[in-house]
Amino acid sequence: MTDAPPAAAPVTAASLPLGGLRVLDLTLARAGPTCVRHLADWGAEVIRIEAPASESGEITGRHDGFDHQNLHRNKRAMVLDLKSEEGRAIFYRLAEKADVVIENMRAQVKYRLGVDYETLRKINPRIVYGSISGFGQDGPYGHRAGVDQIAQGMGGLMSITGAPGGGPMRVGIPIADLTAGNLLALGVMMALYDRQRTGVGRWVHTSLLEVQVFMLDFQASRWLLAQEVAGQAGNDHPTSIPTGVFPTADRPITLAASSPRQWERFCEALGRPEWKDRTEWSTRDGRSKERAAINAAIAEVTKEKPSLHWVEVLDGAGIPCGRINTIDQVFADPQVQHLGLAQPVTHPRLGEQQLVGTAINMAGVPDAIRMPTPDPGQHTDEILAEMGYDEAAVAALRAKRVV
């Protein structure tokens, strides 16, 4: 009888690339927490700070939901009243030893609370301070609150999303929130790298409007360089034909065969080699003008056989393609399972969970969720004790509703 292989050692923050980095998390909603999640997932010591519940209110209910659980793993949590002098004093003590502060309040709120960058840099010149706002820290809209859908609309995305003539359409995820969080995490890491050279921190900030315009990418450059105003193209690519969604005998597929070589291989794979010889379809511009006729011709062929048949045939011909999955089908997909994008974690109160894993892979670094999402204030006493507060001092703070 052979011995069982030793169990894998648990992943610790110290073993990860950001181990030792201290982050104070003042974020709300989604954009800010998305940024902090990157830092927490890669080993940063994150303290999430939330306001106390009102005397008649309860702050735990929404924390059990799928959204909150997915956003706030790998953190510790404390409750702290930043509107009180004692609460701010505690926060300033935490900031003295922190590397990063992240917030996504309305631009003016941090100044009213006294937790803005200029205040904190006097306490700790090495602090890297990250901010996300709706429209920027100043300017004619700087005072306004912003949410993802407003940014999608004002930033042009809704005007190019959906079927032609169908009216503005939001995309199915909060893309401005998520992109703001992703880009702020990148900006924070650049500021930390710069701090190695200069010894001082920086204020890094972005906004939902800025990232949404940035994410327009080639659609924005079409206007800036060619004065072309993009419209809605539905499931078709705006400029590369054929790229789109096509029926099969069971469920739709999406494919892209827009380059000259891909178009030729695609015609052969579909069993329609004669399409290559059609003059009006032989060039990119010609195929663009004939988009509707080409799409209709393709659909007549693809609907005769099931999706897996076409995926196999087109993949064999080197044509990018895939079935269109519902969310449950996504996580049943063998490649998604191979990539480990559903990560297990055990919550002490809610039990076994699966959360969305990171999409970043780093050789030699394990991909695992170390800590489940904490309950509100779960680590308040622990953090205060680390700061030197004894039980009597903590009790006094609780009596005053500072923590």
C-alpha positions as CSV (number, residue, x, y, z in Angstrom):
1,M,0.0,0.0,0.0
2,T,1.5,3.3,-1.0
3,D,1.1,6.5,1.0
4,A,-1.3,9.1,-0.3
5,P,0.4,12.1,-1.9
6,P,0.8,15.0,0.6
7,A,-2.0,17.6,0.5
8,A,-1.1,20.8,-1.3
9,A,0.0,23.6,1.0
10,P,-2.6,26.3,1.5
11,V,-1.9,29.5,-0.5
12,T,-0.8,32.3,1.7
13,A,-0.6,36.0,0.9
14,A,3.1,36.0,1.6
15,S,3.7,33.5,-1.2
16,L,1.9,35.8,-3.8
17,P,3.4,38.7,-5.8
18,L,1.7,41.4,-3.8
19,G,2.4,39.8,-0.4
20,G,3.2,42.5,2.1
21,L,1.3,45.3,0.3
22,R,-1.1,47.0,2.6
23,V,-4.4,48.4,1.1
24,L,-7.2,50.4,2.7
25,D,-10.4,49.8,0.8
26,L,-13.0,52.6,1.0
27,T,-14.9,51.5,-2.1
28,L,-18.6,51.1,-2.8
29,A,-20.7,49.5,-5.5
30,R,-18.6,47.8,-8.2
31,A,-15.9,49.9,-10.0
32,G,-13.7,50.5,-6.9
33,P,-14.1,46.9,-5.5
34,T,-13.1,45.5,-8.9
35,C,-9.8,47.3,-8.6
36,V,-9.3,46.2,-5.0
37,R,-10.1,42.6,-5.9
38,H,-7.1,42.4,-8.3
39,L,-4.8,43.5,-5.4
40,A,-6.4,41.2,-2.9
41,D,-6.4,38.2,-5.2
42,W,-2.6,38.6,-5.8
43,G,-1.7,38.8,-2.1
44,A,-2.2,42.3,-0.8
45,E,-3.4,42.7,2.8
46,V,-6.7,44.5,2.3
47,I,-8.7,46.1,5.0
48,R,-12.2,46.9,3.8
49,I,-13.7,49.8,5.8
50,E,-17.5,50.3,6.0
51,A,-19.7,52.7,7.8
52,P,-21.6,51.5,10.9
53,A,-25.2,50.5,10.4
54,S,-27.9,52.9,11.4
55,E,-29.6,52.2,14.7
56,S,-32.6,50.8,12.9
57,G,-30.8,49.4,9.9
58,E,-29.0,46.2,9.2
59,I,-26.0,46.0,6.8
60,T,-25.5,42.2,6.5
61,G,-28.4,41.2,4.2
62,R,-27.0,42.4,0.9
63,H,-23.6,41.1,1.9
64,D,-24.8,37.6,1.5
65,G,-25.7,38.1,-2.2
66,F,-23.8,36.7,-5.1
67,D,-22.5,40.1,-6.2
68,H,-20.9,41.1,-2.9
69,Q,-19.5,37.6,-2.2
70,N,-17.7,37.6,-5.6
71,L,-16.3,41.2,-5.2
72,H,-14.9,41.1,-1.7
73,R,-13.0,37.9,-1.2
74,N,-9.5,37.8,0.2
75,K,-10.0,40.8,2.5
76,R,-10.5,41.6,6.1
77,A,-13.3,43.9,7.1
78,M,-13.9,46.5,9.8
79,V,-16.6,49.0,10.6
80,L,-15.4,52.6,11.1
81,D,-17.3,55.9,11.3
82,L,-15.2,58.3,9.2
83,K,-17.6,61.1,10.1
84,S,-16.4,61.1,13.7
85,E,-13.1,62.5,14.9
86,E,-12.2,59.3,16.6
87,G,-13.0,57.3,13.5
88,R,-10.8,59.5,11.3
89,A,-8.0,59.3,13.9
90,I,-8.1,55.5,13.6
91,F,-8.1,55.7,9.8
92,Y,-5.1,58.1,9.9
93,R,-3.2,55.6,12.0
94,L,-4.0,52.9,9.5
95,A,-2.9,55.1,6.7
96,E,0.5,55.8,8.3
97,K,1.5,52.2,7.6
98,A,-0.6,51.6,4.4
99,D,0.8,51.5,0.9
100,V,-2.5,52.1,-1.0
101,V,-5.9,53.7,-0.5
102,I,-8.7,53.0,-3.0
103,E,-12.0,55.0,-3.1
104,N,-14.8,55.6,-5.6
105,M,-16.9,58.2,-3.8
106,R,-18.3,61.2,-5.5
107,A,-15.4,63.5,-6.1
108,Q,-16.2,65.9,-3.2
109,V,-17.1,63.4,-0.5
110,K,-13.6,62.4,0.3
111,Y,-12.7,66.0,1.1
112,R,-15.7,66.4,3.4
113,L,-14.6,63.2,5.2
114,G,-11.0,64.3,5.4
115,V,-9.7,61.2,3.7
116,D,-8.5,62.8,0.4
117,Y,-5.0,62.4,-1.1
118,E,-3.6,65.7,0.0
119,T,-4.6,65.0,3.6
120,L,-3.2,61.5,3.6
121,R,0.1,62.3,1.9
122,K,0.9,64.6,4.8
123,I,0.5,61.6,7.1
124,N,2.3,59.2,4.7
125,P,4.2,60.6,1.7
126,R,4.6,57.1,0.3
127,I,0.8,56.5,0.0
128,V,-0.5,55.6,-3.5
129,Y,-4.1,56.9,-3.6
130,G,-6.5,55.5,-6.3
131,S,-9.8,57.1,-7.2
132,I,-12.7,56.3,-9.5
133,S,-15.4,58.9,-10.2
134,G,-18.3,59.2,-12.6
135,F,-17.0,61.9,-14.8
136,G,-13.6,63.0,-13.5
137,Q,-12.3,64.8,-10.4
138,D,-13.1,68.2,-11.8
139,G,-14.6,69.9,-14.9
140,P,-18.3,70.8,-15.7
141,Y,-19.5,67.3,-14.7
142,G,-17.0,66.7,-11.9
143,H,-19.6,67.1,-9.2
144,R,-22.1,64.7,-10.7
145,A,-22.7,61.1,-9.5
146,G,-22.3,58.5,-12.2
147,V,-23.2,54.9,-12.7
148,D,-22.3,52.4,-15.4
149,Q,-25.3,52.8,-17.6
150,I,-25.0,56.6,-17.7
151,A,-21.4,56.2,-18.8
152,Q,-22.4,53.7,-21.5
153,G,-24.9,56.2,-22.8
154,M,-22.8,59.4,-22.6
155,G,-19.7,57.5,-23.7
156,G,-21.2,56.4,-27.0
157,L,-21.4,52.7,-26.4
158,M,-25.2,52.4,-26.4
159,S,-25.3,54.2,-29.8
160,I,-23.3,51.4,-31.4
161,T,-24.8,48.4,-29.5
162,G,-27.8,46.5,-30.7
163,A,-29.5,45.8,-34.1
164,P,-29.7,48.6,-36.7
165,G,-32.7,50.8,-36.1
166,G,-33.4,49.2,-32.7
167,G,-32.6,52.2,-30.6
168,P,-29.8,52.5,-28.0
169,M,-28.9,49.3,-26.1
170,R,-26.8,48.8,-23.1
171,V,-24.4,45.8,-23.1
172,G,-25.1,42.9,-20.7
173,I,-22.3,43.6,-18.2
174,P,-21.3,46.8,-16.4
175,I,-18.4,47.4,-18.7
176,A,-17.6,50.9,-17.6
177,D,-17.5,49.9,-13.9
178,L,-15.3,46.8,-14.7
179,T,-13.0,48.6,-17.0
180,A,-12.5,51.5,-14.5
181,G,-11.6,49.0,-11.8
182,N,-9.2,47.1,-14.1
183,L,-7.4,50.2,-15.4
184,L,-7.2,51.7,-11.9
185,A,-5.5,48.5,-10.7
186,L,-3.0,48.9,-13.5
187,G,-2.5,52.6,-12.6
188,V,-1.9,51.7,-9.0
189,M,0.7,49.2,-9.9
190,M,2.5,51.8,-12.1
191,A,2.5,54.2,-9.2
192,L,3.9,51.6,-6.9
193,Y,6.6,50.9,-9.4
194,D,7.3,54.6,-9.7
195,R,7.5,54.9,-5.9
196,Q,10.5,52.5,-5.9
197,R,12.4,55.2,-7.9
198,T,11.1,58.3,-6.3
199,G,10.2,57.2,-2.7
200,V,6.9,59.0,-2.8
201,G,3.4,58.0,-3.8
202,R,1.0,59.5,-6.3
203,W,-2.7,60.1,-6.8
204,V,-4.0,57.9,-9.6
205,H,-7.5,58.4,-10.8
206,T,-9.9,57.6,-13.7
207,S,-13.6,57.8,-14.3
208,L,-16.4,55.8,-15.8
209,L,-16.7,58.3,-18.7
210,E,-13.0,58.3,-19.4
211,V,-12.8,54.5,-19.6
212,Q,-15.9,54.2,-21.7
213,V,-14.5,56.6,-24.3
214,F,-11.2,54.7,-24.1
215,M,-13.0,51.4,-24.7
216,L,-14.6,52.7,-27.9
217,D,-11.2,52.0,-29.4
218,F,-11.4,51.7,-33.2
219,Q,-14.9,53.1,-33.2
220,A,-13.5,56.3,-31.6
221,S,-10.6,56.5,-34.1
222,R,-13.0,56.1,-37.0
223,W,-14.5,59.4,-35.9
224,L,-11.2,61.1,-34.9
225,L,-9.3,60.1,-38.0
226,A,-11.9,59.6,-40.7
227,Q,-15.0,61.5,-39.4
228,E,-17.1,58.3,-39.6
229,V,-19.9,58.1,-37.0
230,A,-20.3,54.4,-36.2
231,G,-23.9,53.1,-36.0
232,Q,-25.5,49.9,-34.7
233,A,-24.3,46.7,-36.5
234,G,-26.0,44.1,-34.4
235,N,-24.1,40.8,-34.4
236,D,-22.1,41.8,-37.5
237,H,-18.7,43.2,-37.2
238,P,-18.8,46.9,-38.3
239,T,-16.1,46.5,-40.9
240,S,-15.0,42.9,-41.3
241,I,-17.4,40.6,-43.2
242,P,-18.4,37.9,-42.6
243,T,-18.3,38.1,-38.9
244,G,-21.5,37.4,-37.0
245,V,-24.0,34.9,-35.7
246,F,-25.5,32.2,-37.8
247,P,-28.2,29.5,-37.2
248,T,-27.5,25.8,-37.1
249,A,-29.7,22.8,-36.7
250,D,-29.6,23.1,-32.9
251,R,-28.2,26.4,-31.6
252,P,-26.4,29.5,-33.0
253,I,-22.7,29.8,-33.7
254,T,-20.6,32.8,-34.1
255,L,-17.7,32.9,-36.6
256,A,-15.2,35.3,-38.2
257,A,-13.8,34.8,-41.7
258,S,-12.9,38.3,-42.8
259,S,-9.4,38.1,-44.1
260,P,-8.8,37.2,-47.8
261,R,-7.2,33.9,-46.9
262,Q,-9.8,33.0,-44.3
263,W,-12.6,33.8,-46.7
264,E,-11.2,31.3,-49.2
265,R,-10.8,28.6,-46.6
266,F,-14.3,29.4,-45.3
267,C,-15.9,28.9,-48.7
268,E,-14.1,25.6,-49.1
269,A,-15.1,24.4,-45.6
270,L,-18.8,25.3,-46.1
271,G,-18.8,23.4,-49.4
272,R,-19.3,26.5,-51.5
273,P,-16.0,27.0,-53.4
274,E,-17.8,28.9,-56.1
275,W,-18.3,31.8,-53.7
276,K,-14.6,32.6,-54.1
277,D,-15.2,33.3,-57.8
278,R,-18.0,35.8,-57.3
279,T,-16.5,39.1,-58.3
280,E,-18.6,41.2,-55.9
281,W,-17.6,39.0,-53.0
282,S,-13.9,38.8,-53.8
283,T,-12.7,41.9,-52.0
284,R,-13.2,43.2,-48.4
285,D,-15.1,46.2,-49.7
286,G,-17.2,44.1,-51.9
287,R,-18.1,41.7,-49.1
288,S,-18.9,44.7,-46.9
289,K,-21.4,46.1,-49.4
290,E,-22.9,42.6,-49.9
291,R,-23.1,41.9,-46.2
292,A,-26.8,41.0,-46.1
293,A,-26.6,38.7,-49.1
294,I,-23.5,36.9,-47.8
295,N,-25.0,36.5,-44.3
296,A,-28.2,35.0,-45.8
297,A,-26.3,32.6,-48.0
298,I,-24.2,31.4,-45.1
299,A,-27.3,30.9,-42.9
300,E,-28.9,28.7,-45.6
301,V,-25.9,26.4,-45.4
302,T,-25.2,26.4,-41.6
303,K,-28.8,25.7,-40.6
304,E,-28.7,22.3,-42.2
305,K,-26.3,20.8,-39.6
306,P,-25.8,21.0,-35.9
307,S,-23.5,23.5,-34.2
308,L,-20.8,21.0,-33.1
309,H,-20.4,19.9,-36.7
310,W,-19.7,23.4,-37.9
311,V,-17.4,24.1,-35.0
312,E,-15.3,21.0,-35.9
313,V,-15.3,21.8,-39.6
314,L,-14.5,25.4,-39.3
315,D,-11.9,24.9,-36.6
316,G,-10.2,22.3,-38.9
317,A,-10.1,25.0,-41.6
318,G,-8.5,27.5,-39.2
319,I,-11.7,29.7,-39.0
320,P,-12.4,31.3,-35.6
321,C,-15.8,30.0,-34.4
322,G,-17.7,28.9,-31.4
323,R,-21.1,28.0,-30.1
324,I,-23.1,30.8,-28.3
325,N,-23.4,29.7,-24.7
326,T,-25.8,30.7,-22.0
327,I,-24.0,31.4,-18.6
328,D,-24.6,27.8,-17.3
329,Q,-23.2,26.4,-20.6
330,V,-20.1,28.7,-20.2
331,F,-19.2,27.0,-16.9
332,A,-20.0,23.5,-18.3
333,D,-17.6,24.2,-21.2
334,P,-14.5,21.9,-21.0
335,Q,-12.1,24.7,-21.8
336,V,-13.6,27.0,-19.1
337,Q,-13.3,24.1,-16.6
338,H,-9.8,23.4,-17.7
339,L,-8.9,27.1,-17.1
340,G,-10.3,26.9,-13.5
341,L,-12.5,30.0,-13.9
342,A,-14.9,28.8,-11.1
343,Q,-12.8,28.9,-8.0
344,P,-14.0,27.0,-4.8
345,V,-14.0,28.6,-1.4
346,T,-15.6,27.7,2.0
347,H,-17.5,30.4,3.8
348,P,-17.9,29.7,7.5
349,R,-21.5,30.8,7.5
350,L,-22.7,30.3,3.9
351,G,-20.9,27.1,3.2
352,E,-19.3,25.9,0.0
353,Q,-19.1,28.5,-2.8
354,Q,-17.7,29.0,-6.2
355,L,-16.6,32.4,-7.2
356,V,-15.2,33.8,-10.5
357,G,-11.5,33.3,-10.6
358,T,-8.9,35.7,-11.9
359,A,-8.2,35.8,-15.6
360,I,-4.5,36.6,-15.1
361,N,-2.1,33.6,-15.1
362,M,1.4,33.9,-13.7
363,A,3.9,31.0,-14.1
364,G,4.7,29.4,-10.7
365,V,2.0,31.3,-8.8
366,P,-1.1,29.3,-7.6
367,D,-4.5,30.5,-8.6
368,A,-6.8,30.1,-5.6
369,I,-9.1,32.1,-3.4
370,R,-7.5,32.3,0.1
371,M,-10.2,33.8,2.1
372,P,-14.0,34.0,1.7
373,T,-15.8,37.3,1.8
374,P,-16.0,38.6,5.3
375,D,-19.1,39.7,7.1
376,P,-19.3,43.4,7.9
377,G,-16.9,44.4,10.6
378,Q,-15.8,40.8,11.1
379,H,-12.2,41.8,11.8
380,T,-12.8,45.1,13.6
381,D,-11.6,43.9,17.0
382,E,-8.7,42.0,15.5
383,I,-7.4,45.0,13.5
384,L,-7.8,47.4,16.5
385,A,-5.9,44.9,18.7
386,E,-3.1,44.9,16.2
387,M,-3.1,48.7,16.5
388,G,-2.7,48.5,20.3
389,Y,-6.3,49.0,21.4
390,D,-7.2,46.9,24.5
391,E,-10.6,45.4,25.1
392,A,-11.7,48.4,27.2
393,A,-10.8,50.9,24.5
394,V,-12.6,48.8,21.9
395,A,-15.7,48.6,24.1
396,A,-15.6,52.4,24.5
397,L,-15.4,52.9,20.7
398,R,-18.3,50.6,20.2
399,A,-20.4,52.4,22.8
400,K,-19.9,55.6,20.8
401,R,-20.7,53.8,17.6
402,V,-17.3,54.7,16.2
403,V,-16.8,51.0,15.2
